[in-house]
Amino acid sequence: MDVAASPVSRPTPRPSVVRSAMGGFFLLGSLIALLGALLPVWSYYVHFDLATTGSYFLAFNLGVFSAAMVARRILGKLGMQRLLVLACFLAGGTMLALAAILSPAGLIAPLILLGFSTGVLTTGVSWLMFDALTAPMAAAILSLAGVFFGCGAAGFTLLIWATVHTLTAPGILVFTSLLPIGLGLLYLRQRSLLQPALQAPPLRLSWQATRSPAAVLLSLALFFQSGNEWAVGGWLAIYWIHRLGVSSEGALLGLALYWIALTLGKLLSPRLPWQATPFRLLGASTGASLFGCLLLLSTHGVGGAVAGVLFLGAGLGAAYPLIIGMIGERFPYYHPGFFNGLFSFSLVGGMFVPWLIGQLADFSVIEWAIRVPALGAIVVYLLLTVILIEARVAKISKTASSS
């Protein structure tokens, strides 16, 4: 079977479906940012060390990974609308449960459930977006999804910043649980989501794709790239508090700046004049990431830390479209079933990086929260360089053989 010759037919999306996907991406951004934004405030009520903090990220990751394994089957049984409603209500209910727990060990199980709801929601909005990618404005829709995700992450962080002195950590969780519950109610009323679930690709297609060296390298690149993004998003506020001695409010503002810079990097890098030269884009994104890490590791003032956050966020954000572009070029036939199989395994696996930082920081120093993303940026650079060189050599060989 020639996998490249097996595209999946996709219907034309409806505007209401696109709006539903955007709402899901906004909630996804909020859920991904939750731990990094809430842990500095939570530490006033629940006492945990840095290694335990890393375990919280691991628990969340376990939930996301579990959802990635079963979400397609749930989608086939429940349908799109019920799947999205289930994810939203489960997220809201879990946040209410977290608000009632003041034991460090007691947070593990609810965080697994919160990760599971995040993984289920990811599958749902991926299928909704899959329809939208056939439209002539596919690139604009993808950019819009990135904007909503970034607005969710930054907005959630700023919401916690604004309420840090007026609400307790449990109160913040109760208040923010209204977002997933409200979105679930909107999904429940939306008739356009009552559509049959798309069929998953044959298992042979996924297995044949995994034999490709490019697929393995891209999976590893996504592993480290997502690990870098989520590690910084999870640990940046804690790093500012421990390393710079700033208040939780200042740390949350720094974290919001990171999410904004990351989003802008993802949006603007495809529009740069030298975007057509992948080596330049890769070098610039890696250089900006490493420069931001060096600033954060060397500075003792807030001004230098702010500059480091902006460089780091923009650099990490600029690398992501390059990886996704390579996936689209090498695997033009992919759809959410395949994407959430091979490549989402790498995305989920990237959540182990925040756990690793917790162990290293607890054993040694908090600077590992920035050292690990710096090393990850170098690894992504090396992996993508190998892929780009391989692609260029293959193109030259093909040209020589045809002539």
Rosetta blueprint (number, residue, H / E / L):
1 M L
2 D L
3 V H
4 A H
5 A H
6 S L
7 P L
8 V L
9 S L
10 R L
11 P L
12 T L
13 P L
14 R L
15 P H
16 S H
17 V H
18 V H
19 R H
20 S H
21 A H
22 M H
23 G H
24 G H
25 F H
26 F H
27 L H
28 L H
29 G H
30 S H
31 L H
32 I H
33 A H
34 L H
35 L H
36 G H
37 A H
38 L H
39 L H
40 P H
41 V H
42 W H
43 S L
44 Y L
45 Y L
46 V L
47 H L
48 F L
49 D L
50 L H
51 A H
52 T H
53 T H
54 G H
55 S H
56 Y H
57 F H
58 L H
59 A H
60 F H
61 N H
62 L H
63 G H
64 V H
65 F H
66 S H
67 A H
68 A H
69 M H
70 V H
71 A H
72 R H
73 R H
74 I H
75 L H
76 G H
77 K H
78 L H
79 G L
80 M H
81 Q H
82 R H
83 L H
84 L H
85 V H
86 L H
87 A H
88 C H
89 F H
90 L H
91 A H
92 G H
93 G H
94 T H
95 M H
96 L H
97 A H
98 L H
99 A H
100 A L
101 I L
102 L L
103 S L
104 P L
105 A H
106 G H
107 L H
108 I H
109 A H
110 P H
111 L H
112 I H
113 L H
114 L H
115 G H
116 F H
117 S H
118 T H
119 G H
120 V H
121 L H
122 T H
123 T H
124 G H
125 V H
126 S H
127 W H
128 L H
129 M H
130 F H
131 D H
132 A H
133 L L
134 T L
135 A L
136 P L
137 M L
138 A H
139 A H
140 A H
141 I H
142 L H
143 S H
144 L H
145 A H
146 G H
147 V H
148 F H
149 F H
150 G H
151 C H
152 G H
153 A H
154 A H
155 G H
156 F H
157 T H
158 L H
159 L H
160 I H
161 W H
162 A H
163 T H
164 V L
165 H L
166 T L
167 L L
168 T L
169 A H
170 P H
171 G H
172 I H
173 L H
174 V H
175 F H
176 T H
177 S L
178 L H
179 L H
180 P H
181 I H
182 G H
183 L H
184 G H
185 L H
186 L H
187 Y H
188 L H
189 R H
190 Q L
191 R H
192 S H
193 L H
194 L L
195 Q L
196 P L
197 A L
198 L L
199 Q L
200 A L
201 P L
202 P L
203 L H
204 R H
205 L H
206 S H
207 W H
208 Q H
209 A H
210 T H
211 R L
212 S L
213 P H
214 A H
215 A H
216 V H
217 L H
218 L H
219 S H
220 L H
221 A H
222 L H
223 F H
224 F H
225 Q H
226 S H
227 G H
228 N H
229 E H
230 W H
231 A H
232 V H
233 G H
234 G H
235 W H
236 L H
237 A H
238 I H
239 Y H
240 W H
241 I H
242 H H
243 R H
244 L H
245 G L
246 V L
247 S L
248 S H
249 E H
250 G H
251 A H
252 L H
253 L H
254 G H
255 L H
256 A H
257 L H
258 Y H
259 W H
260 I H
261 A H
262 L H
263 T H
264 L H
265 G H
266 K H
267 L H
268 L H
269 S H
270 P H
271 R H
272 L L
273 P L
274 W L
275 Q L
276 A L
277 T L
278 P H
279 F H
280 R H
281 L H
282 L H
283 G H
284 A H
285 S H
286 T H
287 G H
288 A H
289 S H
290 L H
291 F H
292 G H
293 C H
294 L H
295 L H
296 L H
297 L H
298 S H
299 T L
300 H L
301 G L
302 V H
303 G H
304 G H
305 A H
306 V H
307 A H
308 G H
309 V H
310 L H
311 F H
312 L H
313 G H
314 A H
315 G H
316 L H
317 G H
318 A H
319 A H
320 Y H
321 P H
322 L H
323 I H
324 I H
325 G H
326 M H
327 I H
328 G H
329 E H
330 R H
331 F L
332 P L
333 Y L
334 Y L
335 H L
336 P H
337 G H
338 F H
339 F H
340 N H
341 G H
342 L H
343 F H
344 S H
345 F H
346 S H
347 L H
348 V H
349 G H
350 G L
351 M L
352 F H
353 V H
354 P H
355 W H
356 L H
357 I H
358 G H
359 Q H
360 L H
361 A H
362 D H
363 F H
364 S L
365 V L
366 I L
367 E L
368 W H
369 A H
370 I H
371 R H
372 V H
373 P H
374 A H
375 L H
376 G H
377 A H
378 I H
379 V H
380 V H
381 Y H
382 L H
383 L H
384 L H
385 T H
386 V H
387 I H
388 L H
389 I H
390 E H
391 A H
392 R H
393 V H
394 A H
395 K H
396 I H
397 S H
398 K H
399 T H
400 A H
401 S H
402 S H
403 S L
